[in-house]
Amino acid sequence: MKKLGDFMMTALNRKGLGKETKSALICFLADKYADGRFKSISFSRGVLKVSVSSSAAAQMVQMDEENIITHLNREMKKETVKSIRIVNRG
């Protein structure tokens, strides 16, 4: 039996909205995982772009990058996120 989410993704893909929906979902999951340490900006072509408030925060995200990627890919049930690009806004 298929899940409702599978039907929704199929319908969104038919309408050409699959990539945008997947990007928004990954950004949402990343923000939830971040718990205030960083803010996701965008996701495209396997790269999650995040914003941090300081260079210390950027270093923390960089050290935790592998765990973040593993968590997001586990949530997506697919190897979707390949790398993280950090932007220091502070």
Residue frames as a rotation matrix with the C-alpha (Angstrom) as fourth column:
MET 1
0.584 0.812 0.000 0.00
0.812 -0.584 0.000 0.00
0.000 0.000 -1.000 0.00
LYS 2
-0.289 -0.688 0.666 1.39
0.665 -0.644 -0.377 3.40
0.688 0.334 0.644 -0.99
LYS 3
-0.357 0.084 -0.930 1.61
0.801 -0.485 -0.351 6.30
-0.481 -0.871 0.106 1.42
LEU 4
0.726 0.681 -0.101 -0.17
0.574 -0.680 -0.456 9.59
-0.379 0.273 -0.884 0.85
GLY 5
0.323 -0.701 -0.636 3.20
-0.289 -0.713 0.639 11.31
-0.901 -0.022 -0.433 0.48
ASP 6
-0.616 -0.534 0.579 4.06
0.326 0.496 0.805 9.05
-0.717 0.685 -0.131 -2.46
PHE 7
0.125 0.762 0.636 0.84
0.980 0.007 -0.201 10.03
-0.158 0.648 -0.745 -4.25
MET 8
0.807 0.180 -0.563 1.48
0.215 -0.977 -0.003 13.70
-0.550 -0.119 -0.827 -3.54
MET 9
-0.141 -0.942 -0.303 5.04
-0.212 -0.270 0.939 13.59
-0.967 0.197 -0.162 -4.90
THR 10
-0.529 0.015 0.849 3.82
0.725 0.528 0.442 11.85
-0.441 0.849 -0.290 -8.05
ALA 11
0.531 0.812 0.243 1.18
0.839 -0.463 -0.286 14.52
-0.120 0.356 -0.927 -8.58
LEU 12
0.665 -0.345 -0.662 3.66
-0.080 -0.915 0.396 17.34
-0.742 -0.210 -0.636 -7.89
ASN 13
-0.449 -0.862 0.234 6.19
0.123 0.200 0.972 15.82
-0.885 0.465 0.016 -10.31
ARG 14
-0.155 0.484 0.861 3.52
0.967 0.253 0.032 15.71
-0.202 0.838 -0.507 -13.03
LYS 15
0.849 0.529 0.002 2.87
0.525 -0.842 -0.124 19.41
-0.064 0.107 -0.992 -12.48
GLY 16
0.286 -0.835 0.470 6.60
0.443 -0.320 -0.838 20.22
0.850 0.448 0.278 -12.55
LEU 17
0.518 -0.021 0.855 6.79
-0.602 -0.719 0.347 21.12
0.608 -0.694 -0.385 -8.86
GLY 18
0.855 -0.141 -0.500 8.73
0.338 0.882 0.329 18.09
0.394 -0.450 0.801 -7.59
LYS 19
-0.114 -0.993 0.005 12.15
0.703 -0.084 -0.707 19.77
0.702 -0.077 0.708 -7.33
GLU 20
-0.340 0.040 0.939 10.80
-0.363 -0.927 -0.092 22.82
0.868 -0.372 0.330 -5.52
THR 21
0.708 0.679 0.193 8.85
-0.480 0.262 0.837 20.67
0.518 -0.686 0.511 -3.10
LYS 22
0.636 -0.560 -0.531 11.87
0.642 0.766 -0.037 18.47
0.428 -0.318 0.846 -2.36
SER 23
-0.379 -0.806 0.454 14.04
0.405 -0.586 -0.702 21.56
0.832 -0.082 0.549 -1.83
ALA 24
-0.015 0.473 0.881 11.54
-0.646 -0.677 0.352 23.08
0.763 -0.564 0.316 0.57
LEU 25
0.902 0.364 -0.232 11.24
-0.106 0.708 0.698 19.81
0.418 -0.605 0.677 2.49
ILE 26
0.234 -0.902 -0.363 15.02
0.793 0.394 -0.465 19.48
0.562 -0.179 0.807 2.85
CYS 27
-0.500 -0.384 0.776 15.30
-0.033 -0.887 -0.460 23.09
0.865 -0.256 0.431 4.05
PHE 28
0.423 0.741 0.521 12.50
-0.649 -0.153 0.745 22.46
0.632 -0.654 0.416 6.56
LEU 29
0.875 -0.117 -0.470 14.18
0.319 0.869 0.377 19.28
0.364 -0.480 0.798 7.87
ALA 30
-0.133 -0.989 0.065 17.55
0.669 -0.137 -0.731 21.04
0.732 -0.054 0.680 8.07
ASP 31
-0.290 0.097 0.952 16.08
-0.441 -0.896 -0.043 23.94
0.849 -0.433 0.303 10.06
LYS 32
0.773 0.624 0.115 14.38
-0.429 0.382 0.818 21.49
0.467 -0.682 0.563 12.40
TYR 33
0.623 -0.629 -0.465 17.67
0.677 0.731 -0.081 19.60
0.391 -0.265 0.881 12.92
ALA 34
-0.184 -0.780 0.598 19.67
0.345 -0.621 -0.704 22.84
0.921 0.077 0.383 13.30
ASP 35
0.429 0.455 -0.780 17.74
0.881 -0.019 0.474 23.96
0.201 -0.890 -0.409 16.38
GLY 36
0.973 0.075 -0.219 18.95
0.125 -0.967 0.221 27.53
-0.196 -0.243 -0.950 15.87
ARG 37
0.173 -0.985 0.000 22.60
0.397 0.069 0.915 26.78
-0.901 -0.159 0.403 15.05
PHE 38
-0.916 -0.388 -0.096 22.10
0.066 -0.384 0.921 27.67
-0.395 0.838 0.378 11.39
LYS 39
0.146 0.958 -0.249 19.34
-0.265 -0.204 -0.942 28.64
-0.953 0.204 0.224 8.97
SER 40
-0.319 -0.231 0.919 18.90
0.727 0.563 0.394 26.92
-0.608 0.794 -0.011 5.64
ILE 41
-0.415 0.090 -0.905 18.80
-0.422 -0.901 0.104 29.22
-0.806 0.425 0.412 2.62
SER 42
0.393 0.515 -0.762 18.33
-0.915 0.138 -0.378 26.88
-0.090 0.846 0.525 -0.33
PHE 43
-0.073 -0.411 0.909 18.89
-0.112 0.909 0.402 23.41
-0.991 -0.073 -0.113 -1.72
SER 44
0.756 0.263 -0.599 19.91
-0.605 -0.069 -0.793 22.70
-0.250 0.962 0.107 -5.30
ARG 45
0.556 -0.512 -0.654 21.78
-0.446 0.480 -0.755 19.91
0.701 0.712 0.039 -7.09
GLY 46
0.483 -0.305 -0.821 22.70
0.566 0.824 0.026 18.11
0.669 -0.477 0.570 -3.89
VAL 47
-0.656 -0.754 0.033 24.07
0.513 -0.477 -0.714 21.19
0.554 -0.451 0.700 -2.13
LEU 48
0.514 0.751 -0.416 22.38
0.819 -0.284 0.499 22.60
0.256 -0.597 -0.761 0.98
LYS 49
-0.391 -0.585 0.710 23.21
0.320 -0.810 -0.491 26.27
0.863 0.035 0.505 1.48
VAL 50
0.451 0.502 -0.738 23.03
0.854 -0.002 0.520 27.43
0.260 -0.865 -0.430 5.11
SER 51
0.197 -0.298 0.934 23.55
-0.095 -0.954 -0.284 30.74
0.976 -0.033 -0.217 6.87
VAL 52
0.183 -0.202 -0.962 25.34
0.942 0.318 0.112 31.15
0.283 -0.926 0.248 10.19
SER 53
0.944 0.309 0.112 25.77
0.256 -0.905 0.340 34.16
0.207 -0.292 -0.934 12.45
SER 54
0.613 -0.785 0.083 29.50
-0.696 -0.488 0.526 33.89
-0.373 -0.381 -0.846 13.16
SER 55
0.064 -0.690 -0.721 32.69
-0.786 0.411 -0.463 32.16
0.615 0.596 -0.515 12.11
ALA 56
-0.756 -0.273 0.595 32.52
-0.622 0.581 -0.524 30.06
-0.203 -0.767 -0.609 15.28
ALA 57
0.175 0.907 0.382 29.06
-0.484 0.417 -0.769 28.86
-0.858 -0.050 0.512 14.27
ALA 58
0.600 -0.032 -0.800 30.38
-0.784 0.175 -0.595 28.13
0.159 0.984 0.079 10.77
GLN 59
-0.495 -0.853 -0.162 33.13
-0.759 0.516 -0.397 25.99
0.423 -0.074 -0.903 12.25
MET 60
-0.520 0.393 0.759 30.59
-0.504 0.576 -0.644 24.08
-0.689 -0.717 -0.101 14.38
VAL 61
0.611 0.775 -0.160 28.45
-0.553 0.274 -0.787 23.37
-0.566 0.570 0.596 11.32
GLN 62
0.286 -0.598 -0.749 31.52
-0.846 0.209 -0.490 22.33
0.450 0.774 -0.446 9.34
MET 63
-0.743 -0.584 0.328 32.54
-0.669 0.620 -0.411 19.88
0.036 -0.525 -0.850 12.08
ASP 64
-0.391 0.703 0.595 29.00
-0.206 0.563 -0.801 18.45
-0.897 -0.435 -0.075 12.19
GLU 65
-0.252 0.288 -0.924 28.54
-0.940 -0.300 0.163 18.43
-0.230 0.910 0.346 8.39
GLU 66
-0.824 -0.118 -0.554 28.72
-0.328 0.897 0.297 14.64
0.462 0.427 -0.778 8.01
ASN 67
-0.827 0.549 -0.123 26.10
0.426 0.467 -0.775 14.10
-0.368 -0.693 -0.620 10.73
ILE 68
-0.280 0.730 -0.624 23.80
-0.440 -0.675 -0.592 16.71
-0.853 0.108 0.510 9.21
ILE 69
-0.401 0.066 -0.914 24.04
-0.905 0.126 0.406 15.13
0.142 0.990 0.009 5.76
THR 70
-0.941 0.021 -0.337 23.49
0.047 0.996 -0.070 11.63
0.334 -0.082 -0.939 7.17
HIS 71
-0.661 0.731 -0.171 20.44
0.235 -0.015 -0.972 12.78
-0.713 -0.683 -0.162 9.14
LEU 72
-0.163 0.618 -0.769 18.84
-0.725 -0.604 -0.331 14.56
-0.669 0.504 0.547 6.17
ASN 73
-0.546 -0.087 -0.833 19.46
-0.741 0.516 0.431 11.64
0.392 0.852 -0.346 3.81
ARG 74
-0.960 0.239 -0.143 17.98
0.279 0.841 -0.463 9.24
0.010 -0.485 -0.875 6.36
GLU 75
-0.413 0.845 -0.339 14.90
-0.050 -0.393 -0.918 11.46
-0.909 -0.362 0.205 6.65
MET 76
-0.031 0.355 -0.934 14.56
-0.931 -0.350 -0.102 11.61
-0.363 0.867 0.341 2.85
LYS 77
0.452 0.134 0.882 15.18
-0.100 0.990 -0.099 7.83
-0.887 -0.044 0.461 2.59
LYS 78
0.802 -0.251 0.542 17.55
0.589 0.183 -0.787 8.57
0.098 0.951 0.294 -0.29
GLU 79
-0.170 -0.904 -0.392 21.02
0.806 -0.356 0.472 10.03
-0.567 -0.236 0.789 -0.78
THR 80
0.659 0.551 0.512 19.85
0.736 -0.613 -0.288 13.51
0.155 0.566 -0.809 -1.69
VAL 81
0.931 -0.363 0.041 22.18
-0.358 -0.887 0.292 15.90
-0.070 -0.287 -0.955 0.17
LYS 82
0.665 -0.744 -0.069 25.80
0.580 0.572 -0.580 15.58
0.471 0.346 0.812 -0.93
SER 83
-0.508 -0.848 -0.149 27.41
0.780 -0.379 -0.498 18.65
0.366 -0.369 0.854 0.62
ILE 84
0.595 0.619 -0.513 26.76
0.780 -0.597 0.186 21.78
-0.191 -0.511 -0.838 2.64
ARG 85
-0.265 -0.608 0.748 27.81
0.637 -0.693 -0.337 25.30
0.724 0.387 0.571 1.69
ILE 86
0.168 0.244 -0.955 28.14
0.953 -0.286 0.094 27.68
-0.250 -0.926 -0.281 4.64
VAL 87
-0.021 -0.083 0.996 27.54
0.455 -0.888 -0.064 31.43
0.890 0.452 0.056 4.34
ASN 88
-0.443 -0.209 -0.872 28.61
0.890 -0.215 -0.401 33.64
-0.104 -0.954 0.282 7.25
ARG 89
0.153 0.623 0.767 26.06
0.595 -0.678 0.432 36.44
0.789 0.390 -0.475 7.69
GLY 90
0.780 0.247 -0.575 27.43
0.625 -0.274 0.731 37.74
0.023 -0.930 -0.368 10.97
